[in-house]
């Protein structure tokens, strides 16, 4: 499913603004975790949308670039600002620590998605097997009824 970079940057901007307001009000990063998480997800969506548009074969190169370039640059600026904020308030390792947490969460979500897809696939296989079993049973029953009818059993 294609991600709309304009919608993603709108979510990122709203989350970023909430983070900045909270920071200016003297709140700690821990109290901003929901907004930071939402912001990071939106930034990831902007980058993914840019990659998808960049590799799309359905539009010309100019349209691809214009569709995502502004959103990507705005996302990069917000990312740099947040990185500087975290480093200034929590030290040089803060940004890399946050990226490690983010990578682990992405892996976890990807694994959850893979397991969900596998479960759906197994359910579909079971439904298919059930349908085939039902169909074979009906065919065998029909064959038995036909043989009985040929022998004159149904009068």
LINKAMO-V733943 format. One record per backbone hydrogen bond with DSSP energy under -1.0 kcal/mol. CO is the residue of the C=O (numbers start at 1). NH is the residue of the N-H. Records with the same first field share a line. If there is no record, write none. Layout:
CO: NH ; NH
This chain:
4: 8
5: 9
6: 10
7: 11
8: 12
9: 13
10: 14
11: 15
12: 16
13: 17
14: 18
15: 19
16: 20
17: 21
18: 22
19: 23
20: 24
21: 25
22: 27
23: 26
28: 31
29: 32
30: 33
32: 36
33: 37
34: 38
35: 39
36: 40
37: 41
38: 42
39: 43
40: 44
41: 45
42: 46
43: 47
44: 48
45: 49
46: 50
47: 51
48: 52
49: 53
50: 54
51: 55
60: 64
61: 65
62: 66
63: 67
64: 68
65: 69
68: 72
69: 73
70: 74
71: 75
72: 76
73: 77
74: 78
75: 79
76: 80
77: 81
78: 82
79: 83
80: 84
81: 85
82: 86
83: 87
84: 88
85: 89
86: 90
87: 91
91: 94
93: 97
94: 98
95: 99
96: 100
97: 101
98: 102
99: 103
100: 104
101: 105
102: 106
103: 107
104: 108
105: 109
106: 110
107: 111
108: 112
109: 113
110: 114
111: 115
112: 116
113: 117
114: 118
115: 119
116: 120
117: 121
118: 122
119: 123
120: 124
121: 125
122: 126
123: 127
124: 128
125: 129
126: 130
127: 131
128: 132
129: 133
130: 134
131: 135
132: 136
133: 137
134: 138
135: 139
136: 140
137: 141
138: 142
139: 143
140: 144
141: 145
142: 146
143: 147
144: 148
145: 149
146: 150
147: 151
148: 153
149: 152
